């Protein structure tokens, strides 16, 4: 399980980087096309470039995919933010219990994402719902939810197994 999760983590890093780069370029194009159009209109030149109509939609989809896959990547690396004010006051036994409870809660939330996300994908594909500007199937856009849920579940359960199941809670 650990080898598979390590491979998934190594694949997620460049995927998240590519999604972030695509998001950045999309937003830059959106801003550039809007500003160029404003200059053309202000100068009373013939309109040869209109503001991009698809970039806002694509940017929101890329942001969703980046956030969800990035959350799974951060979970695997143990880099999620946390409030540890109370946690630091615990002794070692209570810290292990808090860690276990947190990881189980994350795994359960991930299962909700998998089941609910898969149903959402199935329904939107069956209804042939499409995005307004790009015309893409909404099921593909929503696919980030169950995919990140599967990754988060695998990463959380790996931590439960390696850090807690192998040792006792005393």
NUPA-946558 format. One line per field, with one value per atom (N, C-alpha, C): residue in three letters; x, y, z. Coordinates in pm, whole numbers, plus 32768, in hexadecimal, padded with zeros to 4 digits. Layout:
// NUPA-946558
residu <- ALA; ...;
x <- X; ...;
y <- Y; ...;
z <- Z; ...;
This chain:
// NUPA-946558
residu <- UNK; UNK; UNK; UNK; UNK; UNK; UNK; UNK; UNK; UNK; UNK; UNK; UNK; UNK; UNK; UNK; UNK; UNK; UNK; UNK; UNK; UNK; UNK; UNK; UNK; UNK; UNK; UNK; UNK; UNK; UNK; UNK; UNK; UNK; UNK; UNK; UNK; UNK; UNK; UNK; UNK; UNK; UNK; UNK; UNK; UNK; UNK; UNK; UNK; UNK; UNK; UNK; UNK; UNK; UNK; UNK; UNK; UNK; UNK; UNK; UNK; UNK; UNK; UNK; UNK; UNK; UNK; UNK; UNK; UNK; UNK; UNK; UNK; UNK; UNK; UNK; UNK; UNK; UNK; UNK; UNK; UNK; UNK; UNK; UNK; UNK; UNK; UNK; UNK; UNK; UNK; UNK; UNK; UNK; UNK; UNK; UNK; UNK; UNK; UNK; UNK; UNK; UNK; UNK; UNK; UNK; UNK; UNK; UNK; UNK; UNK; UNK; UNK; UNK; UNK; UNK; UNK; UNK; UNK; UNK; UNK; UNK; UNK; UNK; UNK; UNK; UNK; UNK; UNK; UNK; UNK; UNK; UNK; UNK; UNK; UNK; UNK; UNK; UNK; UNK; UNK; UNK; UNK; UNK; UNK; UNK; UNK; UNK; UNK; UNK; UNK; UNK; UNK; UNK; UNK; UNK; UNK; UNK; UNK; UNK; UNK; UNK; UNK; UNK; UNK; UNK; UNK; UNK; UNK; UNK; UNK; UNK; UNK; UNK; UNK; UNK; UNK; UNK; UNK; UNK; UNK; UNK; UNK; UNK; UNK; UNK; UNK; UNK; UNK; UNK; UNK; UNK; UNK; UNK; UNK; UNK; UNK; UNK; UNK; UNK; UNK; UNK; UNK; UNK; UNK; UNK; UNK; UNK; UNK; UNK; UNK; UNK; UNK; UNK; UNK; UNK; UNK; UNK; UNK; UNK; UNK; UNK; UNK; UNK; UNK; UNK; UNK; UNK; UNK; UNK; UNK; UNK; UNK; UNK; UNK; UNK; UNK; UNK; UNK; UNK; UNK; UNK; UNK; UNK; UNK; UNK; UNK; UNK; UNK; UNK; UNK; UNK; UNK; UNK; UNK; UNK; UNK; UNK; UNK; UNK; UNK; UNK; UNK; UNK; UNK; UNK; UNK; UNK; UNK; UNK; UNK; UNK; UNK; UNK; UNK; UNK; UNK; UNK; UNK; UNK; UNK; UNK; UNK; UNK; UNK; UNK; UNK; UNK; UNK; UNK; UNK; UNK; UNK; UNK; UNK; UNK; UNK; UNK; UNK; UNK; UNK; UNK; UNK; UNK; UNK; UNK; UNK; UNK; UNK; UNK; UNK; UNK; UNK; UNK; UNK; UNK; UNK; UNK; UNK; UNK; UNK; UNK; UNK; UNK; UNK; UNK; UNK; UNK; UNK; UNK; UNK; UNK; UNK; UNK; UNK; UNK; UNK; UNK; UNK; UNK; UNK; UNK; UNK; UNK; UNK; UNK; UNK; UNK; UNK; UNK; UNK; UNK; UNK; UNK; UNK; UNK; UNK; UNK; UNK; UNK; UNK; UNK; UNK; UNK; UNK; UNK; UNK; UNK; UNK; UNK; UNK; UNK; UNK; UNK; UNK; UNK; UNK; UNK; UNK; UNK; UNK; UNK; UNK; UNK; UNK; UNK; UNK; UNK; UNK; UNK; UNK; UNK; UNK; UNK; UNK; UNK; UNK; UNK; UNK; UNK; UNK; UNK; UNK; UNK; UNK; UNK; UNK; UNK; UNK; UNK; UNK; UNK; UNK; UNK; UNK; UNK; UNK; UNK; UNK; UNK; UNK; UNK; UNK; UNK; UNK; UNK; UNK; UNK; UNK; UNK; UNK; UNK; UNK; UNK; UNK; UNK; UNK; UNK; UNK; UNK; UNK; UNK; UNK; UNK; UNK; UNK; UNK; UNK; UNK; UNK; UNK; UNK; UNK; UNK; UNK; UNK; UNK; UNK; UNK; UNK; UNK; UNK; UNK; UNK; UNK; UNK; UNK; UNK; UNK; UNK; UNK; UNK; UNK; UNK; UNK; UNK; UNK; UNK; UNK; UNK; UNK; UNK; UNK; UNK; UNK; UNK; UNK; UNK; UNK; UNK; UNK; UNK; UNK; UNK; UNK; UNK; UNK; UNK; UNK; UNK; UNK; UNK; UNK; UNK; UNK; UNK; UNK; UNK; UNK; UNK;
x <- 8053; 8000; 8058; 80C4; 811C; 8161; 8188; 81C7; 8166; 80EB; 8087; 806D; 8060; 8049; 80BF; 8138; 81AE; 81AC; 8187; 817B; 810F; 809D; 8032; 805E; 80A7; 80DB; 813A; 818F; 81EE; 81A6; 8137; 80E8; 8098; 806B; 8019; 8068; 80E6; 8136; 813A; 8162; 8162; 80D6; 8074; 7FEB; 7FBA; 7FD1; 7FA9; 7FF5; 8074; 80C4; 8090; 806D; 8038; 7FB0; 7F5C; 7EDA; 7EEB; 7F49; 7F62; 7F99; 7FF2; 8028; 7FB9; 7F65; 7EF5; 7E95; 7E7B; 7E26; 7E63; 7EE3; 7F27; 7F21; 7F3E; 7F3A; 7EAC; 7E4B; 7DBF; 7D96; 7DB7; 7D94; 7DE1; 7E60; 7EAE; 7E70; 7E45; 7E05; 7D82; 7D37; 7CB9; 7CD0; 7D30; 7D4E; 7D84; 7DE0; 7E1C; 7DB3; 7D5A; 7CF4; 7C91; 7C72; 7C17; 7C58; 7CD5; 7D1A; 7D34; 7D5B; 7D73; 7CF4; 7C85; 7C06; 7BE2; 7BFB; 7BDE; 7C32; 7CAE; 7D05; 7CD2; 7CAD; 7C7A; 7BFC; 7BA1; 7B24; 7B41; 7B9A; 7BB9; 7BFB; 7C49; 7C8E; 7C37; 7BC1; 7B62; 7B9C; 7BE6; 7C1D; 7BB9; 7BC8; 7B6E; 7B85; 7B18; 7B21; 7B4E; 7BC9; 7BFF; 7C0E; 7C03; 7C11; 7BA4; 7B54; 7AEC; 7B1B; 7AEA; 7B11; 7AEF; 7B45; 7B32; 7AB6; 7A65; 79E9; 79F6; 7A5A; 7A67; 7ACA; 7B1D; 7B89; 7B57; 7AEF; 7ABC; 7A89; 7A43; 7A10; 7A83; 7AE2; 7B54; 7BA4; 7BB7; 7C03; 7BBE; 7B3B; 7AF5; 7B01; 7AFE; 7B0F; 7B9C; 7BFE; 7C8A; 7CA3; 7C67; 7C76; 7C3C; 7BC8; 7B8A; 7BE3; 7C12; 7C67; 7CEA; 7D25; 7DA2; 7D8F; 7D23; 7D0A; 7CF2; 7CA1; 7C80; 7CF7; 7D3B; 7DB1; 7E23; 7E2E; 7E94; 7E7A; 7DFC; 7DD9; 7E03; 7DEE; 7E18; 7EB0; 7EF5; 7F88; 7FBB; 7F80; 7FA9; 7F8D; 7F1F; 7EFF; 7F6A; 7F93; 7FF9; 807D; 809E; 811C; 8112; 809A; 8087; 8096; 806F; 8084; 8004; 7F97; 7F1D; 7F30; 7EF1; 7EF9; 7EA5; 7EC7; 7E7C; 7E87; 7E29; 7E2A; 7E5B; 7ED7; 7F13; 7F22; 7EDA; 7EE2; 7EBD; 7E4D; 7E21; 7E77; 7E97; 7EE4; 7F6B; 7FAD; 8032; 802D; 7FB9; 7FAA; 7F93; 7F79; 7F60; 7FE2; 7FD5; 8047; 804D; 80B2; 80C9; 8052; 8016; 7FA5; 7F2E; 7F0D; 7E9B; 7EB8; 7F35; 7F59; 7F40; 7F66; 7F4E; 7EB8; 7E6B; 7DDA; 7DA1; 7DCC; 7D9D; 7DC5; 7E40; 7E6D; 7E15; 7DFB; 7DA9; 7D1C; 7CE0; 7C59; 7C55; 7CBA; 7CC0; 7CCB; 7D21; 7D35; 7CB9; 7C74; 7BF9; 7B8D; 7B85; 7B23; 7B40; 7BBF; 7BE5; 7BC0; 7BD8; 7BB6; 7B1F; 7AD1; 7A3F; 7A0E; 7A48; 7A25; 7A4B; 7ABD; 7AE8; 7A86; 7A52; 79EE; 796F; 7946; 78D2; 78EE; 7968; 798E; 7989; 79B8; 79B9; 792A; 78D8; 7850; 77FB; 77FA; 77AC; 77DF; 7862; 789C; 7880; 7888; 786B; 77D9; 777F; 76F2; 76DB; 771C; 7711; 7745; 77B7; 77EF; 7790; 775D; 7701; 7683; 7649; 75CD; 75E5; 764F; 7666; 768C; 76D2; 76F0; 7672; 761E; 75A1; 7544; 7543; 74EF; 7532; 75AC; 75FA; 7602; 761A; 762B; 76B4; 76B5; 772F; 774A; 77C9; 77EE; 77BF; 7798; 7760; 77C1; 7839; 7895; 78E7; 7916; 796E; 7923; 78AE; 7861; 7895; 78E6; 791D; 78B5; 78BA; 785E; 787D; 7818; 782B; 785E; 7841; 7873; 790B; 794B; 79DE; 7A10; 79CA; 79F0; 79DE; 796D; 7951; 79A6; 79E9; 7A3C; 7AAC; 7ACF; 7B39; 7B10; 7A8F; 7A61; 7A77; 7A44; 7A5E; 7AF0; 7B35; 7BC3; 7C15; 7C01; 7C4C; 7C1F; 7BA0; 7B70; 7BB5; 7BC7; 7C0D; 7C9D; 7CDF; 7D69; 7D72; 7D19; 7D1B; 7CFF; 7CA2; 7C83; 7CFE; 7D3E; 7DB5; 7E23; 7E39; 7EA4; 7E85; 7E08; 7DE2; 7DEB; 7DBC; 7DC0; 7E50; 7EA5; 7F32; 7F6C; 7F4C; 7F7D; 7F42; 7EC2; 7E84; 7ECC; 7EE5; 7F26; 7FB6; 8004; 8094; 80B0; 8060; 807F; 8032; 7FC1; 7F6D; 7F4F; 7F37; 7F14; 7F8C; 8003; 807B; 809E; 8078; 8099; 801D; 8031; 7FBD; 7FA9; 7F37; 7F11; 7F3C; 7F98; 7FC4; 8040;
y <- 7F89; 8000; 807E; 807A; 80ED; 8109; 80A1; 80B4; 80F4; 80C5; 80FD; 8190; 81AE; 8238; 8293; 825E; 82AB; 82C8; 8265; 827A; 82E2; 82D7; 8338; 83C5; 83D0; 8453; 848B; 8438; 8465; 848F; 8450; 8477; 84F7; 8507; 857B; 85FE; 85FB; 8677; 86BB; 8675; 86BA; 86D8; 8686; 86A1; 8724; 8733; 87AF; 8827; 8814; 8882; 88A8; 8844; 8860; 88A6; 8879; 88BA; 894B; 8962; 89EA; 8A42; 8A0B; 8A57; 8A77; 8A16; 8A2D; 8A96; 8A91; 8AF5; 8B80; 8B8A; 8C0C; 8C43; 8BEF; 8C1C; 8C42; 8BF8; 8C16; 8C9E; 8CB7; 8D37; 8DAA; 8D92; 8DFA; 8E1B; 8DB4; 8DCC; 8E18; 8DF5; 8E38; 8ECD; 8EED; 8F78; 8FC1; 8F82; 8FC1; 8FDE; 8F80; 8F96; 9003; 9009; 9071; 90FB; 9106; 9187; 91B3; 9156; 9179; 91AC; 916B; 9198; 9223; 923F; 92C4; 9330; 9312; 9371; 9389; 931E; 932A; 937F; 9366; 93B3; 9444; 945B; 94E3; 9535; 94F3; 9538; 9543; 950A; 950C; 94C7; 945C; 940C; 93A0; 9363; 92F3; 927E; 9245; 91D8; 9159; 9130; 90B5; 9047; 906E; 900F; 902A; 8FC6; 8FD4; 8F8D; 8FB7; 8F72; 8EDD; 8E8E; 8DFD; 8DD6; 8D80; 8D57; 8CD2; 8C86; 8C00; 8BF8; 8C5F; 8C55; 8C54; 8C9E; 8C9F; 8C15; 8BD5; 8B4F; 8AEC; 8AEF; 8A94; 8AAD; 8B2B; 8B4B; 8B11; 8B19; 8AE2; 8A4A; 8A09; 8977; 8950; 8997; 897A; 8993; 89FB; 8A17; 89A5; 8973; 8904; 8888; 8864; 87EE; 8802; 8878; 8894; 888B; 88C5; 88C5; 8838; 87EB; 8765; 8705; 8705; 86AE; 86E0; 8764; 879C; 8778; 8772; 8749; 86B9; 8663; 85D7; 85CF; 861C; 861E; 864F; 86BA; 86F0; 868C; 8643; 85DE; 8572; 8544; 84DB; 8509; 8588; 85BF; 85F2; 85EE; 861E; 86B4; 86FE; 878E; 87DF; 87A1; 87ED; 8847; 88BA; 8912; 88D8; 88FB; 88C9; 8927; 891C; 896A; 890E; 8925; 88C7; 8901; 896A; 89A7; 8942; 88FF; 889B; 881D; 87F9; 877F; 8780; 87F2; 87FB; 87E2; 87F8; 87E0; 874D; 86FA; 866C; 8623; 85B8; 8560; 8502; 84AE; 845B; 8401; 83C7; 836B; 83B5; 842A; 8476; 84AE; 84CB; 84F7; 8488; 840E; 839C; 8386; 8395; 8385; 83F4; 846F; 84DF; 84CB; 849C; 8480; 8416; 83AC; 8340; 8371; 83BB; 83EF; 844C; 849F; 84FB; 84AF; 844C; 8400; 83AF; 8379; 8330; 8390; 8407; 846B; 8494; 84A6; 84C9; 8458; 83DC; 8369; 8361; 837C; 837A; 83EA; 8460; 84CE; 84AB; 846B; 8442; 83DD; 8382; 8323; 836B; 83D1; 8421; 8463; 8495; 84D3; 846D; 83F5; 838D; 8368; 8349; 831B; 838D; 83FF; 8470; 84A4; 84AC; 84DB; 847E; 83FC; 839B; 83A3; 83B5; 83C6; 8445; 84B0; 852F; 8521; 84E0; 84CA; 8476; 840B; 83B1; 83FA; 8449; 8490; 84F7; 8546; 85AF; 8576; 8504; 84C4; 8489; 844D; 8412; 847D; 84F2; 855F; 85B1; 858F; 85D4; 866A; 868D; 871A; 8749; 87BE; 87F5; 8881; 88A6; 892C; 8992; 8A09; 8A6B; 8A9C; 8AC2; 8B00; 8A9A; 8A33; 89D2; 895B; 893E; 88CC; 8845; 8847; 87CA; 8785; 86FF; 86B8; 86DD; 8703; 8728; 86B4; 863A; 85C6; 85C3; 85F2; 85F8; 8660; 86CE; 8736; 8703; 86C5; 8690; 8616; 85DC; 8567; 857F; 85FC; 861B; 85F3; 85F6; 85D8; 8545; 84E4; 8459; 8432; 8469; 8449; 8477; 84F2; 8520; 84D6; 84B0; 8461; 83DA; 8397; 8316; 8329; 8390; 83AA; 83CA; 8420; 8444; 83CC; 8379; 8301; 82A7; 8291; 823A; 8275; 82F7; 8336; 8336; 834F; 8350; 82C4; 8260; 81D8; 81A4; 81D0; 81A9; 81DD; 8259; 8291; 8248; 8228; 81DD; 815A; 8115; 8092; 809D; 80F3; 80F8; 8135; 8197; 81DA; 81A6; 8163; 813F; 80AA; 8069; 7FDB; 7F86; 7FB4; 7F67; 7F6D; 7FD9; 7FE6; 7FEA; 7FDC; 7FE4; 8076; 8093; 811C; 8145; 80FE; 8123; 8176;
z <- 8000; 8000; 8000; 804B; 8054; 7FCE; 7F86; 7F03; 7EA0; 7EA0; 7E46; 7E69; 7EEA; 7F13; 7EF2; 7EFD; 7ED7; 7E42; 7DF2; 7D61; 7D42; 7D85; 7D70; 7D97; 7E05; 7E2F; 7DC7; 7D91; 7D2A; 7CAA; 7C8C; 7C17; 7C31; 7CAC; 7CCE; 7CC7; 7CEC; 7CEE; 7C65; 7BF9; 7B77; 7B42; 7B66; 7B3B; 7B7A; 7BFB; 7C40; 7C08; 7BEC; 7BB2; 7B28; 7AD7; 7A51; 7A59; 7AB5; 7AC7; 7AF4; 7B4E; 7B7D; 7B0D; 7ABC; 7A4A; 79E6; 79CA; 796E; 79A6; 7A28; 7A68; 7A5B; 7A74; 7A6B; 79DD; 797A; 78EF; 78C4; 78F2; 78D0; 7907; 7984; 79C2; 797F; 7960; 7919; 7892; 7849; 77C8; 77D9; 783F; 7859; 7873; 78C8; 78E9; 786D; 7825; 77AF; 7744; 772B; 76C3; 76EC; 776C; 779C; 7793; 77C0; 77BB; 772C; 76D6; 764A; 760A; 7628; 75F0; 7623; 76A2; 76D8; 7692; 7679; 7633; 75A5; 7562; 74D8; 74D5; 7532; 7537; 755C; 75BD; 75E9; 757A; 7527; 74BA; 743D; 7443; 73D3; 7356; 736F; 7302; 72DD; 7269; 7247; 72A9; 72D8; 7339; 72F2; 730E; 72D4; 733D; 73BC; 7429; 748F; 74AA; 750F; 758E; 7601; 767D; 7675; 76AA; 76A8; 76F7; 76BE; 7701; 774B; 772D; 7766; 77DA; 77EB; 784E; 78DE; 78FA; 7984; 79AB; 7951; 796C; 797D; 7922; 792C; 79AC; 79D0; 7A4A; 7AC5; 7ACB; 7B40; 7B45; 7AD2; 7AD1; 7AF8; 7AC3; 7AE6; 7B7A; 7BB1; 7C3F; 7C94; 7C6D; 7CB6; 7CB4; 7C3D; 7C32; 7C7F; 7C75; 7CBC; 7D52; 7D84; 7E15; 7E49; 7E02; 7E33; 7E2A; 7DB9; 7DAE; 7E05; 7E12; 7E6B; 7EFD; 7F23; 7FAC; 7FC6; 7F64; 7F72; 7F7D; 7F29; 7F2B; 7FB3; 7FE6; 8068; 80D8; 80CE; 8133; 8136; 80C3; 80BB; 80F9; 80E3; 8114; 81A4; 81DE; 8267; 8272; 820A; 8207; 8212; 823D; 8253; 82CD; 82C7; 833A; 83AA; 8423; 8494; 850A; 8563; 85DD; 864C; 8676; 86D5; 8760; 877F; 8803; 8870; 8860; 88C0; 88B6; 883B; 8820; 8867; 8869; 88A8; 893E; 897B; 8A0A; 8A2E; 89CA; 89E3; 8A01; 8A51; 8A61; 89E6; 89DF; 8968; 8949; 89B0; 8999; 895B; 8990; 895C; 88D1; 88B5; 882D; 87C8; 87EE; 8794; 877E; 87E8; 87DC; 8783; 8796; 8744; 86B1; 869B; 8612; 85D0; 8619; 85E3; 85C4; 8621; 860C; 8592; 8583; 8511; 848F; 848B; 840F; 83EA; 844D; 8432; 8400; 843C; 840E; 837D; 835B; 82D2; 8273; 829B; 8247; 8230; 8298; 8289; 822D; 823C; 81E1; 8152; 8141; 80BB; 8080; 80D1; 809F; 8073; 80BC; 8094; 800D; 7FFC; 7F7D; 7F0B; 7F25; 7EBE; 7E96; 7EF9; 7EDC; 7EA2; 7EE6; 7EB6; 7E31; 7E23; 7DA5; 7D32; 7D4A; 7CE0; 7CB5; 7D15; 7CF2; 7CA1; 7CC9; 7C81; 7BF1; 7BE2; 7B5C; 7B09; 7B43; 7AFC; 7ACF; 7B27; 7B06; 7A98; 7AA6; 7A43; 79BB; 79BA; 793A; 78FB; 794E; 791B; 78E3; 7921; 78F3; 7884; 7863; 77FD; 7817; 7896; 78B9; 7887; 784B; 7810; 7848; 7845; 7871; 780B; 7838; 77DB; 776F; 7795; 7735; 76E5; 7727; 76E5; 76AC; 76E1; 76B2; 76E1; 7749; 7780; 77D7; 77E0; 783B; 78CD; 7917; 79A4; 79F7; 79CD; 7A15; 7A1B; 79B2; 79B3; 7A16; 7A20; 7A7E; 7B0C; 7B27; 7BAD; 7BCF; 7B6D; 7B85; 7BE8; 7BFE; 7C60; 7CED; 7D0B; 7D93; 7DB7; 7D6A; 7D90; 7D81; 7D1E; 7D0D; 7D85; 7DB0; 7E25; 7EA3; 7EA9; 7F1A; 7F24; 7EB3; 7EB2; 7EE1; 7EAE; 7ED6; 7F6B; 7F9B; 8029; 8082; 8059; 80A8; 80AF; 803E; 803D; 8093; 8088; 80D6; 816B; 818F; 821D; 8259; 820F; 8243; 824E; 81F4; 8200; 8283; 82A5; 8324; 839C; 8394; 8402; 8415; 83A8; 83B0; 83DF; 83A0; 83C0; 8448; 8473; 84F0; 8568; 8551; 85C2; 85CC; 855C; 8562; 8589; 8565; 8584; 8618; 865B; 86E9; 873E; 87C2; 881B; 8845; 887D; 889F; 892C; 8967; 89F0; 89EF;
